[in-house]
Amino acid sequence: MSKYYAPFYTLNQLQREVNRLFDASPAWGQPTQDSAEFASGDWLPAVDVKEDVDRFVIYADVPGVEPQDIEITLDNGVLTLKGQRKTFHSEEQQGYRRAERSSGSFLRRFTLPNTVDIEKVSARSENGVLELVIPKNQQSQVRKITVTA
């Protein structure tokens, strides 16, 4: 029986959990204990969320994941990213295997604000980065109102 040696996976997982516990005011798209966002699976893609005036953009690092192996669904305001990174070749010596890159499945969910236009959400994958563009509704955009005397 071979033993699996992946020191950085466990360390990175611990760091994410510590960061989550001490983050007093998480931004939109970040997990909280009472939110509908959660992450699970064999590994977790790093995710950045950016808000522009007219849209949100989510960038997820998914190196080694083919676009056909990514499933994105939107149901009742919850965006779900689900995928699979196939197993890769690793070096095995004397019953030990060194593997620092995680493989297997991942699952991330985000609760979207009600200001998004779910009909116009788009996604593309390039060079191991998944980009999701989530436009805001036209009526929900900020409008400056001039005060007259």
ROFI-780711 format. One line per field, with one value per residue: residue in three letters; residue number from 1; x, y, z of N, C-alpha, C, O in turn. Coordinates in Angstrom, 1 decimal. Example, Ala and Ser with C-alpha at 12.3 -4.5 7.8 and 13.67 -1.06 7.14 Angstrom:
! residues 2
residu	ALA/SER;
num	1/2;
n.px	13.2/12.8;
n.py	-5.7/-2.2;
n.pz	7.8/7.1;
ca.px	12.3/13.7;
ca.py	-4.5/-1.1;
ca.pz	7.8/7.1;
c.px	13.2/12.9;
c.py	-3.3/0.0;
c.pz	7.8/7.9;
o.px	14.2/13.4;
o.py	-3.3/1.1;
o.pz	8.5/8.0;
This chain:
! residues 149
residu	MET/SER/LYS/TYR/TYR/ALA/PRO/PHE/TYR/THR/LEU/ASN/GLN/LEU/GLN/ARG/GLU/VAL/ASN/ARG/LEU/PHE/ASP/ALA/SER/PRO/ALA/TRP/GLY/GLN/PRO/THR/GLN/ASP/SER/ALA/GLU/PHE/ALA/SER/GLY/ASP/TRP/LEU/PRO/ALA/VAL/ASP/VAL/LYS/GLU/ASP/VAL/ASP/ARG/PHE/VAL/ILE/TYR/ALA/ASP/VAL/PRO/GLY/VAL/GLU/PRO/GLN/ASP/ILE/GLU/ILE/THR/LEU/ASP/ASN/GLY/VAL/LEU/THR/LEU/LYS/GLY/GLN/ARG/LYS/THR/PHE/HIS/SER/GLU/GLU/GLN/GLN/GLY/TYR/ARG/ARG/ALA/GLU/ARG/SER/SER/GLY/SER/PHE/LEU/ARG/ARG/PHE/THR/LEU/PRO/ASN/THR/VAL/ASP/ILE/GLU/LYS/VAL/SER/ALA/ARG/SER/GLU/ASN/GLY/VAL/LEU/GLU/LEU/VAL/ILE/PRO/LYS/ASN/GLN/GLN/SER/GLN/VAL/ARG/LYS/ILE/THR/VAL/THR/ALA;
num	1/2/3/4/5/6/7/8/9/10/11/12/13/14/15/16/17/18/19/20/21/22/23/24/25/26/27/28/29/30/31/32/33/34/35/36/37/38/39/40/41/42/43/44/45/46/47/48/49/50/51/52/53/54/55/56/57/58/59/60/61/62/63/64/65/66/67/68/69/70/71/72/73/74/75/76/77/78/79/80/81/82/83/84/85/86/87/88/89/90/91/92/93/94/95/96/97/98/99/100/101/102/103/104/105/106/107/108/109/110/111/112/113/114/115/116/117/118/119/120/121/122/123/124/125/126/127/128/129/130/131/132/133/134/135/136/137/138/139/140/141/142/143/144/145/146/147/148/149;
n.px	0.8/0.7/1.8/0.5/2.0/1.5/2.3/1.7/-1.0/-2.5/-1.5/-2.3/-5.1/-5.5/-4.7/-6.7/-8.9/-8.3/-8.0/-10.7/-12.0/-11.1/-11.8/-13.6/-15.4/-16.5/-16.3/-18.6/-19.4/-17.7/-17.2/-19.4/-20.5/-23.3/-24.1/-25.2/-23.0/-20.6/-17.8/-16.4/-15.0/-12.2/-10.2/-9.8/-10.5/-8.8/-10.4/-11.3/-13.3/-14.8/-16.2/-17.8/-19.3/-21.4/-21.4/-20.5/-17.5/-16.1/-13.2/-11.7/-9.2/-8.4/-6.3/-5.4/-7.9/-10.2/-12.4/-14.8/-15.0/-16.1/-18.9/-21.4/-24.0/-27.0/-29.3/-32.1/-30.8/-28.3/-25.1/-23.3/-20.3/-18.7/-16.5/-13.9/-10.6/-8.5/-6.6/-3.1/0.3/2.6/5.7/6.9/8.4/9.9/7.5/6.4/4.8/5.2/3.3/2.2/0.3/-3.1/-5.7/-8.9/-12.3/-14.1/-16.2/-17.9/-20.0/-22.0/-23.9/-25.8/-26.4/-29.7/-29.6/-28.5/-28.5/-29.6/-30.0/-28.0/-25.5/-22.2/-19.5/-16.1/-13.1/-9.6/-6.2/-6.1/-7.7/-10.9/-13.4/-16.1/-18.7/-21.0/-23.6/-25.2/-28.6/-30.2/-32.0/-31.1/-28.7/-26.6/-27.7/-27.1/-28.5/-29.4/-29.6/-31.9/-32.5;
n.py	-1.2/2.1/5.2/8.5/11.6/14.8/17.6/20.4/20.6/20.1/22.1/24.4/24.1/24.3/27.0/28.4/27.8/29.0/31.7/32.1/31.9/34.2/36.3/39.1/40.7/39.5/39.9/40.2/37.1/35.7/33.0/32.6/31.6/31.6/32.0/31.0/30.2/27.8/25.6/22.6/19.4/17.6/19.4/23.0/25.6/28.7/31.8/35.0/37.8/40.4/43.7/45.7/48.8/48.0/45.2/41.9/40.1/37.0/35.3/32.2/30.0/27.3/25.3/22.8/21.8/20.8/22.7/21.3/19.7/21.3/22.3/24.7/26.1/27.9/28.6/29.7/32.0/31.1/30.5/27.8/26.3/23.5/20.9/18.8/17.7/15.8/12.9/13.0/12.1/10.9/10.8/7.8/6.2/3.7/3.0/5.5/8.4/11.4/14.2/17.3/18.8/19.0/16.7/15.6/16.2/19.4/21.8/24.8/27.3/30.2/32.8/34.9/38.5/40.0/41.8/41.0/40.1/37.3/36.0/36.8/35.8/34.8/32.5/31.7/29.9/30.1/29.5/28.1/29.7/30.4/32.5/34.2/36.2/38.4/40.2/43.2/44.1/46.6/48.4/48.3/49.6/52.2/55.5/58.9/61.6/64.9/67.5/70.1/73.6;
n.pz	0.0/-1.0/0.4/0.6/0.0/0.6/1.5/1.2/0.6/2.9/4.6/3.2/3.2/6.0/6.4/4.9/6.4/8.9/8.0/7.3/9.8/11.2/9.7/10.0/8.6/5.9/2.4/-0.4/-1.8/-0.3/2.1/4.9/8.1/8.2/5.6/2.2/0.8/0.1/0.2/-1.1/-1.6/-3.2/-3.7/-3.7/-5.8/-6.0/-5.7/-7.0/-6.6/-8.3/-8.4/-10.6/-11.9/-13.6/-13.4/-12.0/-11.7/-11.6/-11.0/-11.2/-10.3/-12.1/-13.0/-15.2/-15.5/-17.8/-20.0/-20.6/-18.4/-16.4/-14.6/-14.5/-12.7/-12.1/-9.8/-8.1/-7.2/-6.4/-7.4/-8.7/-8.9/-10.3/-10.7/-12.1/-11.8/-13.6/-12.7/-12.3/-13.4/-11.1/-9.3/-7.9/-5.2/-3.3/-2.1/-1.4/-2.6/-4.2/-4.4/-5.1/-6.4/-6.3/-7.2/-8.5/-7.5/-7.2/-5.6/-5.4/-4.1/-4.5/-3.2/-5.0/-5.3/-5.5/-7.6/-10.0/-13.5/-14.4/-16.8/-18.5/-17.8/-18.3/-19.2/-19.5/-20.2/-19.9/-20.2/-17.7/-16.1/-15.0/-16.0/-15.0/-16.0/-14.6/-15.2/-14.0/-13.3/-15.3/-14.1/-11.5/-11.2/-9.9/-9.7/-10.1/-8.4/-8.9/-6.7/-6.5/-6.0;
ca.px	0.0/1.5/1.4/0.4/2.7/1.1/2.4/1.2/-2.4/-3.0/-1.2/-3.2/-6.4/-5.5/-4.6/-8.0/-9.8/-7.9/-8.4/-12.2/-12.4/-10.7/-12.3/-14.7/-16.3/-16.2/-16.8/-19.6/-18.8/-16.8/-18.0/-19.7/-21.2/-24.8/-24.4/-25.4/-21.8/-19.7/-16.8/-16.1/-14.3/-10.9/-9.4/-10.6/-9.9/-8.8/-11.4/-11.4/-14.6/-14.6/-17.5/-17.8/-20.5/-22.4/-21.3/-19.6/-16.7/-15.5/-12.1/-11.4/-8.0/-8.7/-5.3/-5.5/-9.3/-10.7/-13.7/-15.9/-15.1/-16.6/-20.3/-21.8/-25.4/-27.5/-30.6/-32.6/-29.8/-27.1/-24.2/-22.6/-19.1/-18.4/-15.6/-13.1/-9.3/-8.1/-5.4/-1.9/1.4/3.5/6.8/6.7/9.7/9.9/6.2/6.0/4.5/5.3/2.4/1.9/-0.9/-4.3/-6.6/-10.2/-13.4/-14.3/-17.5/-18.0/-21.3/-22.0/-25.2/-25.7/-27.4/-30.8/-29.4/-27.9/-29.3/-29.2/-30.1/-26.9/-24.3/-21.4/-18.3/-15.0/-11.9/-8.4/-5.0/-6.3/-8.5/-12.3/-13.9/-17.6/-19.2/-22.4/-24.1/-26.3/-29.8/-30.1/-32.7/-30.4/-27.5/-26.6/-28.0/-26.8/-29.7/-29.0/-30.5/-32.1/-33.0;
ca.py	0.0/3.3/6.4/9.7/12.7/16.1/18.5/21.7/20.6/20.2/23.4/25.4/23.9/24.9/28.4/28.9/27.7/30.1/33.0/32.2/32.1/35.5/37.4/39.6/41.2/39.0/40.5/39.4/36.0/35.0/32.2/32.9/30.5/31.7/32.2/29.8/29.8/26.8/25.0/21.3/18.6/17.1/20.6/24.2/26.6/30.1/32.6/36.4/38.4/41.9/44.3/46.9/49.5/47.3/43.7/41.3/39.2/36.0/34.6/31.0/29.3/25.9/24.8/21.4/21.4/21.1/23.4/20.3/19.1/22.3/22.5/25.9/26.2/29.1/28.2/30.4/33.0/30.4/30.1/26.7/25.9/22.1/20.4/17.6/17.7/14.4/12.4/13.2/11.2/11.4/9.9/6.9/5.6/3.0/3.1/6.9/9.1/12.8/14.9/18.6/19.3/18.2/16.3/15.2/17.1/20.6/22.4/26.1/27.9/31.6/33.4/36.2/39.5/40.1/42.9/40.5/39.7/35.9/35.6/37.2/35.3/34.1/31.9/31.2/29.3/30.3/29.3/27.7/30.6/30.4/33.8/34.3/37.6/38.4/41.6/43.7/44.6/48.0/49.2/48.2/50.4/53.4/56.7/60.1/62.5/66.2/68.3/71.5/74.6;
ca.pz	0.0/-1.0/1.2/-0.2/0.6/0.0/2.6/1.0/0.5/4.3/5.1/2.5/3.8/7.3/6.2/4.4/7.5/9.8/7.5/7.3/11.1/11.7/8.8/10.7/7.7/4.6/1.2/-1.1/-2.4/0.6/2.9/6.2/8.7/7.9/4.2/1.4/0.0/0.7/-0.7/-0.7/-2.7/-3.0/-3.7/-3.8/-6.6/-5.5/-6.4/-6.8/-7.0/-8.6/-8.7/-11.4/-11.9/-14.3/-13.4/-11.1/-12.4/-10.7/-11.5/-10.4/-10.8/-12.3/-13.9/-15.5/-15.6/-19.1/-19.9/-20.6/-17.0/-15.5/-14.7/-13.8/-12.6/-11.4/-9.3/-7.0/-6.8/-6.0/-8.5/-8.3/-9.8/-10.0/-11.7/-11.9/-12.4/-13.7/-12.0/-13.1/-13.2/-10.1/-9.0/-6.7/-4.8/-2.1/-1.4/-1.2/-3.8/-3.9/-5.3/-4.5/-7.1/-6.0/-8.3/-8.0/-7.7/-6.4/-5.6/-4.8/-4.3/-4.1/-3.2/-5.7/-4.9/-6.4/-8.6/-11.2/-14.6/-14.5/-18.2/-19.3/-17.2/-19.3/-18.6/-20.4/-19.5/-20.7/-19.5/-16.4/-15.3/-15.4/-15.8/-15.0/-16.0/-14.1/-15.4/-13.1/-14.0/-15.6/-13.1/-10.2/-11.2/-9.2/-10.5/-9.3/-8.5/-8.6/-5.8/-7.0/-5.0;
c.px	0.9/0.9/1.4/1.0/2.3/1.1/1.7/-0.3/-3.0/-2.7/-2.0/-4.6/-6.5/-5.5/-5.9/-8.9/-9.5/-8.3/-9.9/-12.6/-12.2/-11.2/-13.6/-15.8/-16.1/-16.9/-17.9/-18.9/-17.9/-17.7/-18.2/-20.5/-22.7/-25.1/-24.7/-24.1/-21.0/-18.8/-16.5/-15.4/-12.9/-9.9/-10.3/-9.9/-9.9/-9.7/-11.3/-12.7/-14.4/-15.9/-17.2/-19.1/-21.7/-22.4/-20.4/-18.8/-16.0/-14.4/-11.8/-10.2/-8.3/-7.6/-5.5/-6.9/-9.8/-12.1/-14.9/-16.0/-15.6/-18.1/-20.7/-23.3/-25.8/-29.0/-31.0/-31.6/-28.5/-26.3/-23.4/-21.5/-18.7/-17.5/-14.7/-11.7/-8.9/-6.8/-4.2/-0.8/2.2/4.6/6.6/8.0/9.6/8.6/5.6/5.8/4.5/4.3/1.9/0.6/-2.0/-5.1/-7.9/-11.3/-13.4/-15.7/-17.5/-19.4/-21.3/-23.5/-25.1/-26.7/-28.5/-30.7/-28.8/-28.9/-28.9/-29.2/-28.9/-25.5/-23.5/-20.1/-17.4/-13.8/-10.7/-7.2/-5.2/-7.1/-9.9/-12.8/-15.4/-18.0/-20.7/-22.9/-25.2/-27.5/-29.7/-30.8/-32.0/-29.1/-27.7/-26.8/-27.9/-28.0/-29.2/-30.0/-30.6/-32.7/-34.3;
c.py	1.2/4.4/7.6/10.9/14.0/17.1/19.8/21.7/20.8/21.5/24.5/25.3/24.5/26.4/29.0/28.9/28.8/31.4/33.2/32.5/33.6/36.6/37.9/40.2/40.7/39.8/39.6/38.3/35.2/34.2/32.8/31.7/30.5/32.0/30.9/29.4/28.8/26.2/23.6/20.6/18.2/18.3/21.8/25.2/28.0/30.9/34.1/36.9/39.9/42.5/45.6/47.6/48.7/45.7/43.2/40.3/38.3/35.3/33.4/30.3/27.8/25.3/23.3/20.9/21.8/21.8/22.4/19.6/20.1/22.4/23.7/25.9/27.4/28.7/29.0/31.4/32.4/30.0/28.9/26.4/24.5/21.6/19.2/17.8/16.3/14.1/12.6/12.2/11.8/10.3/9.1/6.2/4.9/3.1/4.4/7.5/10.6/13.5/16.2/19.2/18.4/17.8/15.8/16.3/18.4/21.1/23.7/26.7/29.3/32.1/34.8/37.2/39.5/41.1/42.3/40.1/38.2/35.3/35.9/36.8/34.5/33.6/31.5/30.8/29.5/30.3/29.0/28.6/30.6/31.8/33.8/35.8/37.6/39.8/41.9/44.1/46.1/48.8/49.2/49.0/51.7/54.6/57.9/61.0/63.9/66.9/69.7/72.4/75.1;
c.pz	0.0/-0.2/0.3/0.6/-0.1/1.1/2.4/1.0/1.9/4.8/4.5/3.0/5.2/7.3/5.8/5.6/8.6/9.3/7.6/8.8/11.6/10.8/9.4/9.8/6.3/3.5/0.6/-1.8/-1.5/1.6/4.3/6.8/8.4/6.5/3.4/0.6/0.8/-0.3/-0.2/-1.9/-2.3/-3.0/-3.9/-4.7/-5.9/-6.3/-6.0/-7.3/-7.1/-8.9/-9.5/-11.3/-12.5/-14.2/-12.3/-12.0/-11.4/-11.5/-10.6/-11.1/-10.9/-13.3/-14.0/-15.6/-17.0/-19.0/-19.9/-19.2/-16.0/-15.7/-13.8/-13.9/-11.8/-11.0/-8.1/-6.4/-6.2/-7.2/-8.0/-9.4/-9.3/-11.0/-11.2/-12.6/-12.4/-13.0/-12.9/-12.7/-12.0/-9.9/-7.8/-6.5/-3.5/-1.3/-1.2/-2.5/-3.4/-5.0/-4.5/-5.2/-6.8/-7.2/-7.6/-8.2/-6.8/-6.5/-4.8/-5.1/-3.8/-4.2/-3.9/-5.2/-5.9/-7.5/-9.9/-12.2/-14.9/-15.9/-19.0/-18.7/-18.2/-18.6/-19.8/-19.6/-20.5/-19.8/-18.0/-15.5/-15.9/-15.0/-16.0/-15.0/-15.6/-14.2/-14.3/-13.9/-14.2/-14.6/-11.7/-10.1/-10.5/-10.1/-9.6/-9.5/-8.1/-7.7/-6.3/-5.8/-5.3;
o.px	1.8/-0.3/2.3/0.7/2.8/0.1/1.2/-0.9/-3.9/-3.6/-2.5/-5.2/-7.5/-6.2/-6.3/-9.7/-10.5/-8.8/-10.4/-13.6/-13.0/-10.9/-14.7/-17.0/-15.5/-18.0/-18.0/-17.8/-17.5/-18.8/-17.3/-21.0/-23.3/-26.3/-24.4/-24.2/-20.9/-19.0/-16.5/-15.3/-12.5/-8.8/-11.4/-8.7/-10.9/-9.7/-11.1/-13.2/-13.9/-16.7/-16.4/-20.0/-22.8/-23.2/-19.7/-19.3/-15.4/-14.6/-11.6/-10.2/-8.5/-8.0/-5.7/-7.1/-9.7/-12.9/-15.9/-17.0/-15.5/-18.6/-20.3/-23.9/-25.1/-29.8/-30.3/-31.4/-27.7/-26.8/-22.7/-21.8/-18.4/-17.7/-14.8/-11.7/-8.8/-6.0/-4.3/-0.9/2.5/4.5/6.2/8.6/9.1/8.6/4.5/6.5/3.9/4.5/1.3/0.0/-2.0/-5.1/-8.0/-11.1/-12.7/-16.4/-17.1/-19.9/-20.6/-24.2/-24.3/-27.8/-28.4/-31.7/-28.6/-30.0/-27.9/-28.6/-28.7/-24.5/-24.1/-19.7/-17.8/-13.6/-10.8/-7.2/-4.5/-7.2/-10.1/-12.6/-15.9/-17.6/-21.5/-22.7/-25.9/-27.3/-29.1/-30.3/-32.4/-28.5/-28.8/-26.2/-28.4/-28.4/-28.7/-31.2/-29.6/-33.2/-34.9;
o.py	1.4/4.5/7.8/11.2/14.2/17.5/20.4/22.7/21.6/22.1/25.4/26.3/25.2/27.1/30.1/29.8/29.4/32.3/34.3/33.3/34.1/37.8/37.3/40.1/41.5/40.3/38.5/38.5/34.1/34.6/33.4/30.9/29.4/32.3/29.8/28.4/28.9/26.4/23.3/21.1/18.4/18.2/21.6/25.5/28.3/30.8/34.4/36.5/40.6/41.9/46.5/47.1/48.7/45.1/44.0/39.8/38.7/34.8/33.5/30.0/27.1/24.7/22.6/19.7/23.0/21.5/22.7/18.9/19.8/22.5/23.9/25.8/27.9/28.6/28.9/31.5/33.1/29.2/29.0/26.2/24.2/21.9/18.8/18.1/15.6/15.0/12.5/11.5/13.0/9.2/9.6/5.6/5.6/3.3/4.6/7.3/11.0/13.4/16.1/20.1/17.2/18.5/15.7/17.1/18.4/20.8/23.8/26.5/29.6/31.8/35.6/36.8/39.1/41.3/43.1/39.7/38.0/34.3/35.3/37.3/33.7/34.1/31.1/31.3/29.2/30.9/29.5/28.4/30.9/32.3/33.4/36.5/36.9/40.6/41.0/44.5/46.8/49.9/50.0/49.1/52.3/54.7/58.0/61.3/64.0/66.8/70.4/71.8/75.9;
o.pz	0.9/0.0/-0.5/1.7/-1.2/1.6/3.4/1.3/2.1/5.5/5.2/3.2/5.5/8.0/6.3/5.8/9.1/10.1/7.9/8.9/12.4/11.1/9.2/10.1/5.5/3.7/0.9/-2.3/-1.9/1.9/4.9/6.0/8.3/6.2/4.0/-0.1/2.0/-1.5/1.0/-3.0/-1.1/-2.4/-4.4/-4.4/-5.3/-7.6/-4.8/-8.4/-6.2/-9.6/-9.0/-10.7/-11.9/-14.8/-11.7/-13.0/-10.4/-12.7/-9.4/-12.3/-9.8/-14.3/-13.0/-15.8/-17.4/-18.1/-19.2/-19.0/-14.8/-16.8/-12.7/-14.9/-11.0/-11.9/-7.1/-5.2/-5.7/-8.0/-6.9/-10.6/-8.2/-12.2/-10.1/-13.7/-11.3/-12.8/-14.1/-11.6/-12.0/-10.3/-6.7/-7.4/-2.5/-0.1/-0.7/-3.5/-2.5/-6.2/-3.5/-4.6/-7.0/-8.2/-6.4/-9.1/-5.8/-7.5/-3.6/-6.2/-2.7/-5.1/-3.5/-4.7/-7.1/-8.3/-10.8/-11.9/-15.6/-16.3/-20.1/-19.1/-18.9/-17.6/-20.8/-18.5/-21.6/-18.8/-17.2/-14.3/-17.0/-13.9/-17.0/-14.1/-16.3/-13.3/-13.9/-15.1/-13.4/-14.2/-10.9/-9.1/-10.5/-11.2/-8.5/-10.7/-7.0/-8.0/-6.5/-4.9/-4.6;
